[in-house]
Amino acid sequence: MKLNDIRISTIGGTICSIWASISLGDVLQTMLMAALGTVVSFLTSRLIGRWNNRGRK
């Protein structure tokens, strides 16, 4: 076997083992938490921006 073949086999095996351990529920939960974090971060930055603008006037 060539070194390239060994690398490809190792990467393929790693991807397959990771793929088997991740469920659809985990992916959906991660997507939901990321979206919620984005919304909270956006709203917090807007709130802080408004708070800073009121102090300058």
LINCOR-V411315 format. One record per backbone hydrogen bond with DSSP energy under -0.5 kcal/mol. NH is the residue of the N-H (numbers start at 1). CO is the residue of the C=O. E is the energy in kcal/mol with one decimal. If there is no record, write none. Layout:
BEGIN
[[NH & CO & E] [NH & CO & E]]
END
This chain:
BEGIN
[[6 & 2 & -1.8] [7 & 3 & -2.1] [8 & 4 & -2.4] [9 & 5 & -2.4] [10 & 6 & -2.4] [11 & 7 & -2.6] [12 & 8 & -2.6] [13 & 9 & -2.4] [14 & 10 & -2.2] [15 & 11 & -2.5] [16 & 12 & -2.3] [17 & 13 & -2.2] [18 & 14 & -2.2] [19 & 15 & -2.7] [20 & 16 & -1.9] [21 & 17 & -0.8] [21 & 18 & -0.7] [22 & 18 & -0.7] [22 & 19 & -0.7] [23 & 21 & -0.5] [27 & 23 & -1.8] [28 & 24 & -2.5] [29 & 25 & -2.5] [30 & 26 & -2.3] [31 & 27 & -2.3] [32 & 28 & -2.5] [33 & 29 & -2.5] [34 & 30 & -2.3] [35 & 31 & -2.3] [36 & 32 & -2.5] [37 & 33 & -2.4] [38 & 34 & -2.1] [39 & 35 & -2.2] [40 & 36 & -2.5] [41 & 37 & -2.3] [42 & 38 & -2.5] [43 & 39 & -2.7] [44 & 40 & -2.4] [45 & 41 & -2.3] [46 & 42 & -2.2] [47 & 43 & -2.3] [48 & 44 & -2.5] [49 & 45 & -2.2] [50 & 46 & -2.3] [51 & 47 & -2.2] [52 & 48 & -2.5] [53 & 49 & -2.0] [54 & 50 & -1.9] [55 & 51 & -1.2] [56 & 52 & -0.9] [57 & 53 & -0.8]]
END
